[in-house]
Amino acid sequence: MTGGSGSPGPDPVSADGLPLIICTDYGLRRVVRRKSQQPWSAGQIFYCCPLHKKDGSGCPFWFWKEDYMKVLGDRVVQAPVAGAYIGAGSMQVAESSMQECDSRMKGVPGFDGSVFVRKEVDMVGLCQEIVRLLKLLCFVGVCMLIVMLLSVFVQLMK
């Protein structure tokens, strides 16, 4: 089936085809897929840590299926970024990791393949805003320098 807890192989898959990851809150156990038995949500699928208790105590990792898919999407987006600046050729490593994650997620129901594009567009917008702020800061600094030079010039002329 799968290797030990230290094996780097892929995560096991649930009956829905979603990977069963290690709990992101406690990190001790693999997430389990359950069907709700409550009258108001009978039959709905949710994913939780085995240490989560029905009364809400224990591990807080608990998501409806749709929210769990979002957690998986966020996990895939963040995975390549973690090692992006380590060693030479890190850009190629990050890109190949993103492609590998993208290919693994193509089989996940509800994944539209555009997570990386949306994240990239968000990052570009953020970078553009930072550049605008830096330009403004430089402009203010130059203006202050000119005022100070004029002040010194006026003092020297007296």
Salt bridges, closest charged atoms under 4 A:
ASP11 OD1 - ARG30 NH1 3.26
ASP11 OD2 - ARG75 NH1 2.89
ASP16 OD1 - ARG33 NH2 3.06
ASP16 OD2 - LYS65 NZ 3.69
ASP102 OD2 - LYS106 NZ 3.37
ASP112 OD2 - ARG118 NH1 3.63
GLU129 OE1 - ARG132 NH1 2.68
